Amino acid sequence: MSPIRTCIACRERAEQGSLIRLVRVGDRIVDATEPRLAGRGAYLHRDCFDLALARHAFRRTFGPGAVVEGLFSGGESHEVEASPAAR
Ligand SMILES: [Zn+2]
């Protein structure tokens, strides 16, 4: 019964309830799953965070200049602009 959404990293479809909802607020990308924040949302598997960074999925989805708050990887923040594959 849950709506189907596409993960921005792996592009696989999944039930909305199994994905994290992300929204850009100012220059930050935050977890907007609960409470459900208004705004342009995107969906991501919790396990796909690193893949999303590697594929620049956040920048592609939300545009440049945003920072992903450390919700997934031990509290680190990630500059979306940075390229983890740069070296
Ligand atoms: Zn995924």
PDB file of the backbone (N, CA, C, O) and the ligand in Angstrom, with CONECT records:
HET     ZN  A 101       1
ATOM      1  N   MET A   1       0.825  -1.214   0.000  1.00  0.00           N
ATOM      2  CA  MET A   1       0.000   0.000   0.000  1.00  0.00           C
ATOM      3  C   MET A   1       0.850   1.252   0.000  1.00  0.00           C
ATOM      4  O   MET A   1       0.368   2.343  -0.304  1.00  0.00           O
ATOM      5  N   SER A   2       2.103   1.093   0.338  1.00  0.00           N
ATOM      6  CA  SER A   2       2.981   2.261   0.397  1.00  0.00           C
ATOM      7  C   SER A   2       3.338   2.703  -1.016  1.00  0.00           C
ATOM      8  O   SER A   2       3.513   1.867  -1.903  1.00  0.00           O
ATOM      9  N   PRO A   3       3.445   3.998  -1.228  1.00  0.00           N
ATOM     10  CA  PRO A   3       3.859   4.477  -2.562  1.00  0.00           C
ATOM     11  C   PRO A   3       5.250   3.979  -2.920  1.00  0.00           C
ATOM     12  O   PRO A   3       6.070   3.701  -2.045  1.00  0.00           O
ATOM     13  N   ILE A   4       5.501   3.872  -4.212  1.00  0.00           N
ATOM     14  CA  ILE A   4       6.808   3.434  -4.688  1.00  0.00           C
ATOM     15  C   ILE A   4       7.628   4.664  -5.050  1.00  0.00           C
ATOM     16  O   ILE A   4       7.167   5.556  -5.761  1.00  0.00           O
ATOM     17  N   ARG A   5       8.847   4.686  -4.545  1.00  0.00           N
ATOM     18  CA  ARG A   5       9.754   5.792  -4.845  1.00  0.00           C
ATOM     19  C   ARG A   5      11.062   5.218  -5.387  1.00  0.00           C
ATOM     20  O   ARG A   5      11.349   4.034  -5.215  1.00  0.00           O
ATOM     21  N   THR A   6      11.839   6.060  -6.034  1.00  0.00           N
ATOM     22  CA  THR A   6      13.113   5.638  -6.600  1.00  0.00           C
ATOM     23  C   THR A   6      14.253   6.189  -5.756  1.00  0.00           C
ATOM     24  O   THR A   6      14.304   7.385  -5.470  1.00  0.00           O
ATOM     25  N   CYS A   7      15.153   5.320  -5.366  1.00  0.00           N
ATOM     26  CA  CYS A   7      16.342   5.730  -4.628  1.00  0.00           C
ATOM     27  C   CYS A   7      17.244   6.556  -5.546  1.00  0.00           C
ATOM     28  O   CYS A   7      17.523   6.149  -6.673  1.00  0.00           O
ATOM     29  N   ILE A   8      17.702   7.718  -5.064  1.00  0.00           N
ATOM     30  CA  ILE A   8      18.509   8.599  -5.914  1.00  0.00           C
ATOM     31  C   ILE A   8      19.900   8.036  -6.170  1.00  0.00           C
ATOM     32  O   ILE A   8      20.579   8.482  -7.094  1.00  0.00           O
ATOM     33  N   ALA A   9      20.335   7.072  -5.377  1.00  0.00           N
ATOM     34  CA  ALA A   9      21.683   6.526  -5.547  1.00  0.00           C
ATOM     35  C   ALA A   9      21.683   5.325  -6.493  1.00  0.00           C
ATOM     36  O   ALA A   9      22.348   5.350  -7.529  1.00  0.00           O
ATOM     37  N   CYS A  10      20.953   4.293  -6.146  1.00  0.00           N
ATOM     38  CA  CYS A  10      20.998   3.065  -6.947  1.00  0.00           C
ATOM     39  C   CYS A  10      19.889   3.014  -7.993  1.00  0.00           C
ATOM     40  O   CYS A  10      19.873   2.124  -8.843  1.00  0.00           O
ATOM     41  N   ARG A  11      18.975   3.956  -7.929  1.00  0.00           N
ATOM     42  CA  ARG A  11      17.885   4.083  -8.902  1.00  0.00           C
ATOM     43  C   ARG A  11      16.898   2.919  -8.847  1.00  0.00           C
ATOM     44  O   ARG A  11      16.076   2.759  -9.749  1.00  0.00           O
ATOM     45  N   GLU A  12      16.976   2.128  -7.822  1.00  0.00           N
ATOM     46  CA  GLU A  12      16.005   1.044  -7.684  1.00  0.00           C
ATOM     47  C   GLU A  12      14.736   1.579  -7.036  1.00  0.00           C
ATOM     48  O   GLU A  12      14.763   2.528  -6.253  1.00  0.00           O
ATOM     49  N   ARG A  13      13.644   0.951  -7.382  1.00  0.00           N
ATOM     50  CA  ARG A  13      12.371   1.346  -6.801  1.00  0.00           C
ATOM     51  C   ARG A  13      12.130   0.567  -5.528  1.00  0.00           C
ATOM     52  O   ARG A  13      12.486  -0.606  -5.411  1.00  0.00           O
ATOM     53  N   ALA A  14      11.522   1.245  -4.588  1.00  0.00           N
ATOM     54  CA  ALA A  14      11.237   0.606  -3.313  1.00  0.00           C
ATOM     55  C   ALA A  14      10.040   1.294  -2.676  1.00  0.00           C
ATOM     56  O   ALA A  14       9.684   2.413  -3.047  1.00  0.00           O
ATOM     57  N   GLU A  15       9.437   0.633  -1.738  1.00  0.00           N
ATOM     58  CA  GLU A  15       8.351   1.256  -1.008  1.00  0.00           C
ATOM     59  C   GLU A  15       8.872   2.474  -0.252  1.00  0.00           C
ATOM     60  O   GLU A  15       9.963   2.452   0.317  1.00  0.00           O
ATOM     61  N   GLN A  16       8.086   3.511  -0.259  1.00  0.00           N
ATOM     62  CA  GLN A  16       8.503   4.756   0.388  1.00  0.00           C
ATOM     63  C   GLN A  16       8.903   4.528   1.833  1.00  0.00           C
ATOM     64  O   GLN A  16       9.834   5.153   2.342  1.00  0.00           O
ATOM     65  N   GLY A  17       8.183   3.618   2.492  1.00  0.00           N
ATOM     66  CA  GLY A  17       8.459   3.390   3.900  1.00  0.00           C
ATOM     67  C   GLY A  17       9.819   2.783   4.187  1.00  0.00           C
ATOM     68  O   GLY A  17      10.285   2.828   5.325  1.00  0.00           O
ATOM     69  N   SER A  18      10.467   2.214   3.172  1.00  0.00           N
ATOM     70  CA  SER A  18      11.785   1.617   3.380  1.00  0.00           C
ATOM     71  C   SER A  18      12.914   2.567   3.015  1.00  0.00           C
ATOM     72  O   SER A  18      14.087   2.205   3.097  1.00  0.00           O
ATOM     73  N   LEU A  19      12.563   3.773   2.616  1.00  0.00           N
ATOM     74  CA  LEU A  19      13.557   4.747   2.185  1.00  0.00           C
ATOM     75  C   LEU A  19      13.574   5.941   3.131  1.00  0.00           C
ATOM     76  O   LEU A  19      12.585   6.233   3.803  1.00  0.00           O
ATOM     77  N   ILE A  20      14.700   6.615   3.172  1.00  0.00           N
ATOM     78  CA  ILE A  20      14.809   7.877   3.905  1.00  0.00           C
ATOM     79  C   ILE A  20      14.333   8.993   2.986  1.00  0.00           C
ATOM     80  O   ILE A  20      14.660   9.011   1.799  1.00  0.00           O
ATOM     81  N   ARG A  21      13.571   9.910   3.530  1.00  0.00           N
ATOM     82  CA  ARG A  21      13.180  11.075   2.744  1.00  0.00           C
ATOM     83  C   ARG A  21      14.127  12.222   3.074  1.00  0.00           C
ATOM     84  O   ARG A  21      14.349  12.556   4.238  1.00  0.00           O
ATOM     85  N   LEU A  22      14.673  12.807   2.031  1.00  0.00           N
ATOM     86  CA  LEU A  22      15.619  13.909   2.197  1.00  0.00           C
ATOM     87  C   LEU A  22      15.033  15.185   1.610  1.00  0.00           C
ATOM     88  O   LEU A  22      14.380  15.169   0.567  1.00  0.00           O
ATOM     89  N   VAL A  23      15.281  16.285   2.304  1.00  0.00           N
ATOM     90  CA  VAL A  23      14.833  17.587   1.819  1.00  0.00           C
ATOM     91  C   VAL A  23      15.978  18.574   1.996  1.00  0.00           C
ATOM     92  O   VAL A  23      16.708  18.520   2.985  1.00  0.00           O
ATOM     93  N   ARG A  24      16.128  19.467   1.040  1.00  0.00           N
ATOM     94  CA  ARG A  24      17.116  20.530   1.193  1.00  0.00           C
ATOM     95  C   ARG A  24      16.497  21.703   1.939  1.00  0.00           C
ATOM     96  O   ARG A  24      15.450  22.225   1.556  1.00  0.00           O
ATOM     97  N   VAL A  25      17.166  22.100   3.006  1.00  0.00           N
ATOM     98  CA  VAL A  25      16.734  23.249   3.802  1.00  0.00           C
ATOM     99  C   VAL A  25      17.889  24.230   3.813  1.00  0.00           C
ATOM    100  O   VAL A  25      18.890  24.013   4.496  1.00  0.00           O
ATOM    101  N   GLY A  26      17.753  25.302   3.062  1.00  0.00           N
ATOM    102  CA  GLY A  26      18.864  26.246   2.946  1.00  0.00           C
ATOM    103  C   GLY A  26      20.030  25.555   2.264  1.00  0.00           C
ATOM    104  O   GLY A  26      19.898  25.073   1.139  1.00  0.00           O
ATOM    105  N   ASP A  27      21.172  25.505   2.937  1.00  0.00           N
ATOM    106  CA  ASP A  27      22.343  24.854   2.343  1.00  0.00           C
ATOM    107  C   ASP A  27      22.599  23.489   2.959  1.00  0.00           C
ATOM    108  O   ASP A  27      23.708  22.963   2.874  1.00  0.00           O
ATOM    109  N   ARG A  28      21.591  22.926   3.570  1.00  0.00           N
ATOM    110  CA  ARG A  28      21.737  21.612   4.176  1.00  0.00           C
ATOM    111  C   ARG A  28      20.719  20.640   3.600  1.00  0.00           C
ATOM    112  O   ARG A  28      19.598  21.002   3.243  1.00  0.00           O
ATOM    113  N   ILE A  29      21.160  19.396   3.528  1.00  0.00           N
ATOM    114  CA  ILE A  29      20.246  18.321   3.160  1.00  0.00           C
ATOM    115  C   ILE A  29      19.998  17.517   4.427  1.00  0.00           C
ATOM    116  O   ILE A  29      20.929  16.994   5.039  1.00  0.00           O
ATOM    117  N   VAL A  30      18.757  17.429   4.803  1.00  0.00           N
ATOM    118  CA  VAL A  30      18.421  16.822   6.086  1.00  0.00           C
ATOM    119  C   VAL A  30      17.472  15.640   5.894  1.00  0.00           C
ATOM    120  O   VAL A  30      16.796  15.500   4.875  1.00  0.00           O
ATOM    121  N   ASP A  31      17.459  14.814   6.910  1.00  0.00           N
ATOM    122  CA  ASP A  31      16.513  13.704   6.949  1.00  0.00           C
ATOM    123  C   ASP A  31      15.140  14.253   7.291  1.00  0.00           C
ATOM    124  O   ASP A  31      14.916  14.753   8.394  1.00  0.00           O
ATOM    125  N   ALA A  32      14.241  14.159   6.356  1.00  0.00           N
ATOM    126  CA  ALA A  32      12.895  14.707   6.543  1.00  0.00           C
ATOM    127  C   ALA A  32      11.865  13.603   6.617  1.00  0.00           C
ATOM    128  O   ALA A  32      10.690  13.805   6.311  1.00  0.00           O
ATOM    129  N   THR A  33      12.322  12.431   7.029  1.00  0.00           N
ATOM    130  CA  THR A  33      11.404  11.308   7.067  1.00  0.00           C
ATOM    131  C   THR A  33      10.332  11.507   8.146  1.00  0.00           C
ATOM    132  O   THR A  33       9.136  11.339   7.905  1.00  0.00           O
ATOM    133  N   GLU A  34      10.796  11.863   9.311  1.00  0.00           N
ATOM    134  CA  GLU A  34       9.891  12.031  10.450  1.00  0.00           C
ATOM    135  C   GLU A  34      10.489  13.041  11.400  1.00  0.00           C
ATOM    136  O   GLU A  34      11.566  12.775  11.935  1.00  0.00           O
ATOM    137  N   PRO A  35       9.884  14.155  11.643  1.00  0.00           N
ATOM    138  CA  PRO A  35       8.619  14.581  11.047  1.00  0.00           C
ATOM    139  C   PRO A  35       8.788  14.878   9.559  1.00  0.00           C
ATOM    140  O   PRO A  35       9.895  15.161   9.100  1.00  0.00           O
ATOM    141  N   ARG A  36       7.754  14.817   8.855  1.00  0.00           N
ATOM    142  CA  ARG A  36       7.789  14.984   7.421  1.00  0.00           C
ATOM    143  C   ARG A  36       7.836  16.471   7.088  1.00  0.00           C
ATOM    144  O   ARG A  36       6.839  17.179   7.230  1.00  0.00           O
ATOM    145  N   LEU A  37       8.987  16.933   6.649  1.00  0.00           N
ATOM    146  CA  LEU A  37       9.151  18.342   6.336  1.00  0.00           C
ATOM    147  C   LEU A  37       8.652  18.628   4.933  1.00  0.00           C
ATOM    148  O   LEU A  37       8.696  17.772   4.050  1.00  0.00           O
ATOM    149  N   ALA A  38       8.186  19.832   4.752  1.00  0.00           N
ATOM    150  CA  ALA A  38       7.763  20.252   3.423  1.00  0.00           C
ATOM    151  C   ALA A  38       8.989  20.525   2.559  1.00  0.00           C
ATOM    152  O   ALA A  38      10.094  20.716   3.068  1.00  0.00           O
ATOM    153  N   GLY A  39       8.785  20.539   1.293  1.00  0.00           N
ATOM    154  CA  GLY A  39       9.880  20.848   0.388  1.00  0.00           C
ATOM    155  C   GLY A  39      10.038  19.760  -0.649  1.00  0.00           C
ATOM    156  O   GLY A  39       9.320  18.759  -0.666  1.00  0.00           O
ATOM    157  N   ARG A  40      11.008  19.998  -1.512  1.00  0.00           N
ATOM    158  CA  ARG A  40      11.261  19.049  -2.582  1.00  0.00           C
ATOM    159  C   ARG A  40      11.992  17.850  -2.005  1.00  0.00           C
ATOM    160  O   ARG A  40      13.145  17.957  -1.588  1.00  0.00           O
ATOM    161  N   GLY A  41      11.330  16.730  -1.985  1.00  0.00           N
ATOM    162  CA  GLY A  41      11.921  15.562  -1.356  1.00  0.00           C
ATOM    163  C   GLY A  41      12.601  14.636  -2.344  1.00  0.00           C
ATOM    164  O   GLY A  41      12.282  14.614  -3.533  1.00  0.00           O
ATOM    165  N   ALA A  42      13.537  13.878  -1.823  1.00  0.00           N
ATOM    166  CA  ALA A  42      14.156  12.808  -2.590  1.00  0.00           C
ATOM    167  C   ALA A  42      14.286  11.610  -1.657  1.00  0.00           C
ATOM    168  O   ALA A  42      14.242  11.755  -0.436  1.00  0.00           O
ATOM    169  N   TYR A  43      14.444  10.451  -2.232  1.00  0.00           N
ATOM    170  CA  TYR A  43      14.431   9.236  -1.426  1.00  0.00           C
ATOM    171  C   TYR A  43      15.713   8.455  -1.609  1.00  0.00           C
ATOM    172  O   TYR A  43      16.302   8.432  -2.690  1.00  0.00           O
ATOM    173  N   LEU A  44      16.132   7.813  -0.528  1.00  0.00           N
ATOM    174  CA  LEU A  44      17.419   7.132  -0.519  1.00  0.00           C
ATOM    175  C   LEU A  44      17.348   5.948   0.430  1.00  0.00           C
ATOM    176  O   LEU A  44      16.799   6.058   1.526  1.00  0.00           O
ATOM    177  N   HIS A  45      17.901   4.816   0.013  1.00  0.00           N
ATOM    178  CA  HIS A  45      18.099   3.719   0.953  1.00  0.00           C
ATOM    179  C   HIS A  45      19.113   4.145   2.001  1.00  0.00           C
ATOM    180  O   HIS A  45      20.083   4.833   1.683  1.00  0.00           O
ATOM    181  N   ARG A  46      18.902   3.752   3.225  1.00  0.00           N
ATOM    182  CA  ARG A  46      19.871   4.098   4.256  1.00  0.00           C
ATOM    183  C   ARG A  46      21.249   3.533   3.924  1.00  0.00           C
ATOM    184  O   ARG A  46      22.266   4.146   4.245  1.00  0.00           O
ATOM    185  N   ASP A  47      21.284   2.391   3.295  1.00  0.00           N
ATOM    186  CA  ASP A  47      22.566   1.761   2.961  1.00  0.00           C
ATOM    187  C   ASP A  47      23.220   2.358   1.715  1.00  0.00           C
ATOM    188  O   ASP A  47      24.350   2.004   1.379  1.00  0.00           O
ATOM    189  N   CYS A  48      22.529   3.245   1.043  1.00  0.00           N
ATOM    190  CA  CYS A  48      23.032   3.779  -0.218  1.00  0.00           C
ATOM    191  C   CYS A  48      23.704   5.138  -0.052  1.00  0.00           C
ATOM    192  O   CYS A  48      23.990   5.809  -1.043  1.00  0.00           O
ATOM    193  N   PHE A  49      23.957   5.548   1.177  1.00  0.00           N
ATOM    194  CA  PHE A  49      24.521   6.880   1.393  1.00  0.00           C
ATOM    195  C   PHE A  49      25.874   7.041   0.705  1.00  0.00           C
ATOM    196  O   PHE A  49      26.110   8.033   0.016  1.00  0.00           O
ATOM    197  N   ASP A  50      26.761   6.065   0.893  1.00  0.00           N
ATOM    198  CA  ASP A  50      28.082   6.156   0.272  1.00  0.00           C
ATOM    199  C   ASP A  50      27.979   6.128  -1.254  1.00  0.00           C
ATOM    200  O   ASP A  50      28.698   6.836  -1.958  1.00  0.00           O
ATOM    201  N   LEU A  51      27.083   5.307  -1.728  1.00  0.00           N
ATOM    202  CA  LEU A  51      26.874   5.241  -3.174  1.00  0.00           C
ATOM    203  C   LEU A  51      26.368   6.577  -3.704  1.00  0.00           C
ATOM    204  O   LEU A  51      26.774   7.023  -4.777  1.00  0.00           O
ATOM    205  N   ALA A  52      25.494   7.200  -2.958  1.00  0.00           N
ATOM    206  CA  ALA A  52      24.972   8.506  -3.370  1.00  0.00           C
ATOM    207  C   ALA A  52      26.095   9.539  -3.449  1.00  0.00           C
ATOM    208  O   ALA A  52      26.129  10.356  -4.369  1.00  0.00           O
ATOM    209  N   LEU A  53      27.014   9.501  -2.481  1.00  0.00           N
ATOM    210  CA  LEU A  53      28.164  10.409  -2.542  1.00  0.00           C
ATOM    211  C   LEU A  53      29.015  10.124  -3.767  1.00  0.00           C
ATOM    212  O   LEU A  53      29.420  11.041  -4.481  1.00  0.00           O
ATOM    213  N   ALA A  54      29.281   8.855  -4.004  1.00  0.00           N
ATOM    214  CA  ALA A  54      30.145   8.469  -5.116  1.00  0.00           C
ATOM    215  C   ALA A  54      29.534   8.857  -6.457  1.00  0.00           C
ATOM    216  O   ALA A  54      30.251   9.186  -7.403  1.00  0.00           O
ATOM    217  N   ARG A  55      28.239   8.818  -6.531  1.00  0.00           N
ATOM    218  CA  ARG A  55      27.556   9.139  -7.790  1.00  0.00           C
ATOM    219  C   ARG A  55      27.121  10.593  -7.877  1.00  0.00           C
ATOM    220  O   ARG A  55      26.474  10.988  -8.847  1.00  0.00           O
ATOM    221  N   HIS A  56      27.469  11.392  -6.876  1.00  0.00           N
ATOM    222  CA  HIS A  56      27.045  12.797  -6.845  1.00  0.00           C
ATOM    223  C   HIS A  56      25.539  12.927  -6.934  1.00  0.00           C
ATOM    224  O   HIS A  56      25.011  13.863  -7.534  1.00  0.00           O
ATOM    225  N   ALA A  57      24.866  11.976  -6.329  1.00  0.00           N
ATOM    226  CA  ALA A  57      23.412  11.968  -6.422  1.00  0.00           C
ATOM    227  C   ALA A  57      22.795  13.154  -5.688  1.00  0.00           C
ATOM    228  O   ALA A  57      21.759  13.674  -6.102  1.00  0.00           O
ATOM    229  N   PHE A  58      23.426  13.579  -4.607  1.00  0.00           N
ATOM    230  CA  PHE A  58      22.858  14.709  -3.863  1.00  0.00           C
ATOM    231  C   PHE A  58      22.955  15.978  -4.695  1.00  0.00           C
ATOM    232  O   PHE A  58      22.000  16.750  -4.782  1.00  0.00           O
ATOM    233  N   ARG A  59      24.113  16.186  -5.303  1.00  0.00           N
ATOM    234  CA  ARG A  59      24.289  17.396  -6.109  1.00  0.00           C
ATOM    235  C   ARG A  59      23.363  17.372  -7.319  1.00  0.00           C
ATOM    236  O   ARG A  59      22.799  18.395  -7.709  1.00  0.00           O
ATOM    237  N   ARG A  60      23.218  16.199  -7.899  1.00  0.00           N
ATOM    238  CA  ARG A  60      22.345  16.092  -9.066  1.00  0.00           C
ATOM    239  C   ARG A  60      20.897  16.381  -8.678  1.00  0.00           C
ATOM    240  O   ARG A  60      20.141  16.984  -9.440  1.00  0.00           O
ATOM    241  N   THR A  61      20.536  15.945  -7.495  1.00  0.00           N
ATOM    242  CA  THR A  61      19.150  16.083  -7.082  1.00  0.00           C
ATOM    243  C   THR A  61      18.852  17.462  -6.515  1.00  0.00           C
ATOM    244  O   THR A  61      17.822  18.059  -6.827  1.00  0.00           O
ATOM    245  N   PHE A  62      19.747  17.961  -5.687  1.00  0.00           N
ATOM    246  CA  PHE A  62      19.453  19.180  -4.940  1.00  0.00           C
ATOM    247  C   PHE A  62      20.239  20.386  -5.434  1.00  0.00           C
ATOM    248  O   PHE A  62      19.983  21.504  -4.987  1.00  0.00           O
ATOM    249  N   GLY A  63      21.170  20.193  -6.327  1.00  0.00           N
ATOM    250  CA  GLY A  63      21.974  21.292  -6.811  1.00  0.00           C
ATOM    251  C   GLY A  63      23.238  21.457  -5.987  1.00  0.00           C
ATOM    252  O   GLY A  63      23.375  20.844  -4.929  1.00  0.00           O
ATOM    253  N   PRO A  64      24.167  22.287  -6.467  1.00  0.00           N
ATOM    254  CA  PRO A  64      25.449  22.449  -5.786  1.00  0.00           C
ATOM    255  C   PRO A  64      25.326  23.291  -4.522  1.00  0.00           C
ATOM    256  O   PRO A  64      24.349  24.017  -4.337  1.00  0.00           O
ATOM    257  N   GLY A  65      26.318  23.183  -3.667  1.00  0.00           N
ATOM    258  CA  GLY A  65      26.430  24.054  -2.508  1.00  0.00           C
ATOM    259  C   GLY A  65      25.768  23.557  -1.250  1.00  0.00           C
ATOM    260  O   GLY A  65      25.771  24.257  -0.238  1.00  0.00           O
ATOM    261  N   ALA A  66      25.199  22.366  -1.283  1.00  0.00           N
ATOM    262  CA  ALA A  66      24.524  21.854  -0.098  1.00  0.00           C
ATOM    263  C   ALA A  66      25.443  20.909   0.674  1.00  0.00           C
ATOM    264  O   ALA A  66      26.341  20.282   0.111  1.00  0.00           O
ATOM    265  N   VAL A  67      25.192  20.828   1.966  1.00  0.00           N
ATOM    266  CA  VAL A  67      25.937  19.938   2.836  1.00  0.00           C
ATOM    267  C   VAL A  67      24.980  18.896   3.390  1.00  0.00           C
ATOM    268  O   VAL A  67      23.881  19.215   3.843  1.00  0.00           O
ATOM    269  N   VAL A  68      25.417  17.654   3.346  1.00  0.00           N
ATOM    270  CA  VAL A  68      24.620  16.587   3.925  1.00  0.00           C
ATOM    271  C   VAL A  68      24.987  16.475   5.399  1.00  0.00           C
ATOM    272  O   VAL A  68      26.133  16.185   5.741  1.00  0.00           O
ATOM    273  N   GLU A  69      24.035  16.700   6.243  1.00  0.00           N
ATOM    274  CA  GLU A  69      24.301  16.564   7.667  1.00  0.00           C
ATOM    275  C   GLU A  69      24.543  15.099   8.006  1.00  0.00           C
ATOM    276  O   GLU A  69      23.984  14.197   7.382  1.00  0.00           O
ATOM    277  N   GLY A  70      25.389  14.886   9.011  1.00  0.00           N
ATOM    278  CA  GLY A  70      25.828  13.533   9.298  1.00  0.00           C
ATOM    279  C   GLY A  70      24.784  12.672   9.966  1.00  0.00           C
ATOM    280  O   GLY A  70      24.829  12.443  11.175  1.00  0.00           O
ATOM    281  N   LEU A  71      23.870  12.209   9.196  1.00  0.00           N
ATOM    282  CA  LEU A  71      22.800  11.383   9.741  1.00  0.00           C
ATOM    283  C   LEU A  71      23.121   9.910   9.631  1.00  0.00           C
ATOM    284  O   LEU A  71      22.534   9.087  10.334  1.00  0.00           O
ATOM    285  N   PHE A  72      24.038   9.578   8.764  1.00  0.00           N
ATOM    286  CA  PHE A  72      24.190   8.182   8.398  1.00  0.00           C
ATOM    287  C   PHE A  72      25.570   7.623   8.737  1.00  0.00           C
ATOM    288  O   PHE A  72      25.696   6.463   9.127  1.00  0.00           O
ATOM    289  N   SER A  73      26.596   8.446   8.587  1.00  0.00           N
ATOM    290  CA  SER A  73      27.959   7.930   8.703  1.00  0.00           C
ATOM    291  C   SER A  73      28.635   8.457   9.957  1.00  0.00           C
ATOM    292  O   SER A  73      29.630   9.178   9.878  1.00  0.00           O
ATOM    293  N   GLY A  74      28.106   8.104  11.086  1.00  0.00           N
ATOM    294  CA  GLY A  74      28.772   8.422  12.334  1.00  0.00           C
ATOM    295  C   GLY A  74      28.870   9.898  12.636  1.00  0.00           C
ATOM    296  O   GLY A  74      29.815  10.328  13.297  1.00  0.00           O
ATOM    297  N   GLY A  75      27.925  10.680  12.173  1.00  0.00           N
ATOM    298  CA  GLY A  75      27.881  12.078  12.543  1.00  0.00           C
ATOM    299  C   GLY A  75      28.757  12.982  11.723  1.00  0.00           C
ATOM    300  O   GLY A  75      28.857  14.168  12.037  1.00  0.00           O
ATOM    301  N   GLU A  76      29.388  12.492  10.702  1.00  0.00           N
ATOM    302  CA  GLU A  76      30.189  13.348   9.849  1.00  0.00           C
ATOM    303  C   GLU A  76      29.291  14.165   8.935  1.00  0.00           C
ATOM    304  O   GLU A  76      28.174  13.762   8.614  1.00  0.00           O
ATOM    305  N   SER A  77      29.795  15.309   8.526  1.00  0.00           N
ATOM    306  CA  SER A  77      29.112  16.069   7.495  1.00  0.00           C
ATOM    307  C   SER A  77      29.875  15.892   6.189  1.00  0.00           C
ATOM    308  O   SER A  77      31.097  15.741   6.176  1.00  0.00           O
ATOM    309  N   HIS A  78      29.141  15.914   5.117  1.00  0.00           N
ATOM    310  CA  HIS A  78      29.767  15.706   3.817  1.00  0.00           C
ATOM    311  C   HIS A  78      29.451  16.886   2.911  1.00  0.00           C
ATOM    312  O   HIS A  78      28.290  17.231   2.692  1.00  0.00           O
ATOM    313  N   GLU A  79      30.501  17.489   2.396  1.00  0.00           N
ATOM    314  CA  GLU A  79      30.305  18.496   1.372  1.00  0.00           C
ATOM    315  C   GLU A  79      29.865  17.807   0.096  1.00  0.00           C
ATOM    316  O   GLU A  79      30.556  16.926  -0.416  1.00  0.00           O
ATOM    317  N   VAL A  80      28.737  18.203  -0.404  1.00  0.00           N
ATOM    318  CA  VAL A  80      28.251  17.584  -1.636  1.00  0.00           C
ATOM    319  C   VAL A  80      29.170  17.908  -2.797  1.00  0.00           C
ATOM    320  O   VAL A  80      29.304  17.129  -3.740  1.00  0.00           O
ATOM    321  N   GLU A  81      29.799  19.070  -2.713  1.00  0.00           N
ATOM    322  CA  GLU A  81      30.706  19.464  -3.774  1.00  0.00           C
ATOM    323  C   GLU A  81      31.929  18.554  -3.868  1.00  0.00           C
ATOM    324  O   GLU A  81      32.473  18.342  -4.952  1.00  0.00           O
ATOM    325  N   ALA A  82      32.346  18.028  -2.747  1.00  0.00           N
ATOM    326  CA  ALA A  82      33.568  17.235  -2.714  1.00  0.00           C
ATOM    327  C   ALA A  82      33.393  15.948  -3.509  1.00  0.00           C
ATOM    328  O   ALA A  82      32.315  15.354  -3.527  1.00  0.00           O
ATOM    329  N   SER A  83      34.432  15.546  -4.141  1.00  0.00           N
ATOM    330  CA  SER A  83      34.375  14.323  -4.915  1.00  0.00           C
ATOM    331  C   SER A  83      35.152  13.221  -4.202  1.00  0.00           C
ATOM    332  O   SER A  83      36.378  13.297  -4.120  1.00  0.00           O
ATOM    333  N   PRO A  84      34.483  12.218  -3.692  1.00  0.00           N
ATOM    334  CA  PRO A  84      35.195  11.141  -2.986  1.00  0.00           C
ATOM    335  C   PRO A  84      36.060  10.309  -3.907  1.00  0.00           C
ATOM    336  O   PRO A  84      36.892   9.531  -3.442  1.00  0.00           O
ATOM    337  N   ALA A  85      35.877  10.460  -5.195  1.00  0.00           N
ATOM    338  CA  ALA A  85      36.662   9.682  -6.145  1.00  0.00           C
ATOM    339  C   ALA A  85      37.792  10.506  -6.752  1.00  0.00           C
ATOM    340  O   ALA A  85      38.330  10.151  -7.800  1.00  0.00           O
ATOM    341  N   ALA A  86      38.152  11.608  -6.093  1.00  0.00           N
ATOM    342  CA  ALA A  86      39.103  12.541  -6.686  1.00  0.00           C
ATOM    343  C   ALA A  86      40.528  12.029  -6.709  1.00  0.00           C
ATOM    344  O   ALA A  86      41.354  12.556  -7.454  1.00  0.00           O
ATOM    345  N   ARG A  87      40.838  11.024  -5.920  1.00  0.00           N
ATOM    346  CA  ARG A  87      42.230  10.581  -5.923  1.00  0.00           C
ATOM    347  C   ARG A  87      42.400   9.146  -6.334  1.00  0.00           C
ATOM    348  O   ARG A  87      43.523   8.645  -6.378  1.00  0.00           O
TER     349      ARG A  87
HETATM  350 ZN    ZN A 101      19.397   2.612  -3.085  1.00  0.00          ZN2+
END
